[in-house]
């Protein structure tokens, strides 16, 4: 996955917020697909956008109060998706471990 199409040089606060929303949604979808390398790559891009927004004081502007709420909700969804994937991977690892133990028991009896 390429992140070359990510624009962070816009001076318009709404453009930065739009891009941040888009990237958070994309990250959530990538987590669901198990594409962790791509998620990490997007994290770096998101950090650049957030830093630019901090420097410009965008998140403190009253006109973007609703957008802050949407961004917070997208972030919560991302965190929940990551937690669900982590749980799923843990269960898969447990099944693999049990399978290895079973195979070891069979080998010991043959």
VOZARO-721970 format. One record per residue (C-alpha): residue number from 1; chain; x, y negated, z. Coordinates in Angstrom, 3 decimals, padded with zeros to 6 digits. Example, Ala and Ser with C-alpha at 12.3 -4.5 7.8 and 13.67 -1.06 7.14 Angstrom:
2
<doza num="1" chaine="A" x="012.300" y="004.500" z="007.800"/>
<doza num="2" chaine="A" x="013.670" y="001.060" z="007.140"/>
//
This chain:
110
<doza num="1" chaine="A" x="000.000" y="000.000" z="000.000"/>
<doza num="2" chaine="A" x="001.334" y="-003.398" z="-000.902"/>
<doza num="3" chaine="A" x="000.813" y="-006.546" z="001.099"/>
<doza num="4" chaine="A" x="002.137" y="-008.823" z="-001.651"/>
<doza num="5" chaine="A" x="-001.299" y="-010.301" z="-002.320"/>
<doza num="6" chaine="A" x="-001.631" y="-011.734" z="001.175"/>
<doza num="7" chaine="A" x="-001.722" y="-015.504" z="001.171"/>
<doza num="8" chaine="A" x="-000.659" y="-017.392" z="004.279"/>
<doza num="9" chaine="A" x="000.405" y="-020.717" z="002.810"/>
<doza num="10" chaine="A" x="-003.024" y="-022.329" z="002.646"/>
<doza num="11" chaine="A" x="-003.539" y="-025.451" z="004.696"/>
<doza num="12" chaine="A" x="-007.278" y="-024.856" z="004.957"/>
<doza num="13" chaine="A" x="-008.173" y="-023.371" z="008.346"/>
<doza num="14" chaine="A" x="-011.154" y="-021.559" z="006.849"/>
<doza num="15" chaine="A" x="-008.848" y="-019.827" z="004.342"/>
<doza num="16" chaine="A" x="-006.595" y="-018.594" z="007.129"/>
<doza num="17" chaine="A" x="-009.586" y="-017.353" z="009.098"/>
<doza num="18" chaine="A" x="-011.006" y="-015.619" z="006.014"/>
<doza num="19" chaine="A" x="-007.679" y="-013.901" z="005.402"/>
<doza num="20" chaine="A" x="-007.383" y="-012.834" z="009.012"/>
<doza num="21" chaine="A" x="-010.884" y="-011.358" z="008.952"/>
<doza num="22" chaine="A" x="-010.125" y="-009.522" z="005.720"/>
<doza num="23" chaine="A" x="-006.903" y="-008.082" z="007.109"/>
<doza num="24" chaine="A" x="-008.513" y="-006.940" z="010.364"/>
<doza num="25" chaine="A" x="-011.233" y="-005.154" z="008.388"/>
<doza num="26" chaine="A" x="-008.590" y="-003.602" z="006.157"/>
<doza num="27" chaine="A" x="-006.588" y="-002.478" z="009.184"/>
<doza num="28" chaine="A" x="-009.634" y="-000.794" z="010.691"/>
<doza num="29" chaine="A" x="-010.303" y="001.060" z="007.430"/>
<doza num="30" chaine="A" x="-006.660" y="002.157" z="007.213"/>
<doza num="31" chaine="A" x="-006.712" y="003.454" z="010.791"/>
<doza num="32" chaine="A" x="-009.796" y="005.508" z="009.936"/>
<doza num="33" chaine="A" x="-007.900" y="006.946" z="006.967"/>
<doza num="34" chaine="A" x="-004.867" y="007.730" z="009.141"/>
<doza num="35" chaine="A" x="-002.551" y="005.432" z="007.162"/>
<doza num="36" chaine="A" x="-000.545" y="004.221" z="010.138"/>
<doza num="37" chaine="A" x="002.425" y="002.920" z="008.104"/>
<doza num="38" chaine="A" x="000.079" y="000.622" z="006.198"/>
<doza num="39" chaine="A" x="-001.535" y="-000.500" z="009.465"/>
<doza num="40" chaine="A" x="001.877" y="-001.468" z="010.806"/>
<doza num="41" chaine="A" x="002.682" y="-003.361" z="007.631"/>
<doza num="42" chaine="A" x="-000.538" y="-005.346" z="007.939"/>
<doza num="43" chaine="A" x="000.239" y="-006.062" z="011.579"/>
<doza num="44" chaine="A" x="003.305" y="-008.001" z="010.506"/>
<doza num="45" chaine="A" x="001.232" y="-010.026" z="008.055"/>
<doza num="46" chaine="A" x="-001.434" y="-010.685" z="010.662"/>
<doza num="47" chaine="A" x="001.217" y="-011.921" z="013.074"/>
<doza num="48" chaine="A" x="002.364" y="-014.490" z="010.510"/>
<doza num="49" chaine="A" x="-001.196" y="-015.734" z="010.018"/>
<doza num="50" chaine="A" x="-001.934" y="-015.884" z="013.738"/>
<doza num="51" chaine="A" x="001.284" y="-017.792" z="014.384"/>
<doza num="52" chaine="A" x="000.365" y="-020.300" z="011.683"/>
<doza num="53" chaine="A" x="-003.091" y="-020.676" z="013.194"/>
<doza num="54" chaine="A" x="-001.580" y="-021.234" z="016.644"/>
<doza num="55" chaine="A" x="000.765" y="-023.890" z="015.348"/>
<doza num="56" chaine="A" x="-002.125" y="-025.713" z="013.679"/>
<doza num="57" chaine="A" x="-004.427" y="-025.299" z="016.691"/>
<doza num="58" chaine="A" x="-007.129" y="-023.768" z="014.518"/>
<doza num="59" chaine="A" x="-008.559" y="-021.444" z="017.134"/>
<doza num="60" chaine="A" x="-009.110" y="-024.318" z="019.552"/>
<doza num="61" chaine="A" x="-011.286" y="-026.286" z="017.123"/>
<doza num="62" chaine="A" x="-014.970" y="-026.308" z="018.095"/>
<doza num="63" chaine="A" x="-016.043" y="-025.956" z="014.467"/>
<doza num="64" chaine="A" x="-014.575" y="-022.427" z="014.432"/>
<doza num="65" chaine="A" x="-016.182" y="-021.185" z="017.649"/>
<doza num="66" chaine="A" x="-018.377" y="-018.694" z="015.754"/>
<doza num="67" chaine="A" x="-015.395" y="-017.453" z="013.777"/>
<doza num="68" chaine="A" x="-013.459" y="-016.850" z="017.004"/>
<doza num="69" chaine="A" x="-016.300" y="-014.618" z="018.145"/>
<doza num="70" chaine="A" x="-016.277" y="-012.677" z="014.856"/>
<doza num="71" chaine="A" x="-012.513" y="-012.261" z="015.010"/>
<doza num="72" chaine="A" x="-012.754" y="-011.018" z="018.600"/>
<doza num="73" chaine="A" x="-015.403" y="-008.495" z="017.548"/>
<doza num="74" chaine="A" x="-013.285" y="-007.287" z="014.621"/>
<doza num="75" chaine="A" x="-010.333" y="-006.886" z="016.956"/>
<doza num="76" chaine="A" x="-012.482" y="-004.887" z="019.418"/>
<doza num="77" chaine="A" x="-013.604" y="-002.647" z="016.551"/>
<doza num="78" chaine="A" x="-009.986" y="-002.122" z="015.557"/>
<doza num="79" chaine="A" x="-009.006" y="-001.206" z="019.116"/>
<doza num="80" chaine="A" x="-011.918" y="001.254" z="019.388"/>
<doza num="81" chaine="A" x="-011.001" y="002.810" z="016.045"/>
<doza num="82" chaine="A" x="-007.372" y="003.216" z="017.115"/>
<doza num="83" chaine="A" x="-008.503" y="004.808" z="020.397"/>
<doza num="84" chaine="A" x="-010.781" y="007.228" z="018.528"/>
<doza num="85" chaine="A" x="-007.972" y="008.189" z="016.144"/>
<doza num="86" chaine="A" x="-005.595" y="008.674" z="019.068"/>
<doza num="87" chaine="A" x="-008.122" y="010.955" z="020.757"/>
<doza num="88" chaine="A" x="-008.642" y="012.899" z="017.532"/>
<doza num="89" chaine="A" x="-004.897" y="013.359" z="017.040"/>
<doza num="90" chaine="A" x="-004.539" y="014.490" z="020.662"/>
<doza num="91" chaine="A" x="-007.212" y="017.137" z="020.129"/>
<doza num="92" chaine="A" x="-005.528" y="018.316" z="016.946"/>
<doza num="93" chaine="A" x="-002.185" y="018.605" z="018.714"/>
<doza num="94" chaine="A" x="-003.817" y="020.585" z="021.496"/>
<doza num="95" chaine="A" x="-005.306" y="023.031" z="018.969"/>
<doza num="96" chaine="A" x="-001.915" y="023.399" z="017.295"/>
<doza num="97" chaine="A" x="-000.272" y="024.093" z="020.638"/>
<doza num="98" chaine="A" x="-002.898" y="026.719" z="021.474"/>
<doza num="99" chaine="A" x="-002.407" y="028.292" z="018.045"/>
<doza num="100" chaine="A" x="001.347" y="028.485" z="018.591"/>
<doza num="101" chaine="A" x="000.820" y="030.166" z="021.963"/>
<doza num="102" chaine="A" x="-001.549" y="032.673" z="020.368"/>
<doza num="103" chaine="A" x="000.952" y="033.444" z="017.607"/>
<doza num="104" chaine="A" x="003.698" y="033.860" z="020.201"/>
<doza num="105" chaine="A" x="001.536" y="036.309" z="022.129"/>
<doza num="106" chaine="A" x="000.870" y="038.342" z="018.973"/>
<doza num="107" chaine="A" x="004.557" y="038.433" z="018.115"/>
<doza num="108" chaine="A" x="005.394" y="039.643" z="021.612"/>
<doza num="109" chaine="A" x="002.899" y="042.516" z="021.291"/>
<doza num="110" chaine="A" x="003.866" y="043.690" z="017.839"/>
//
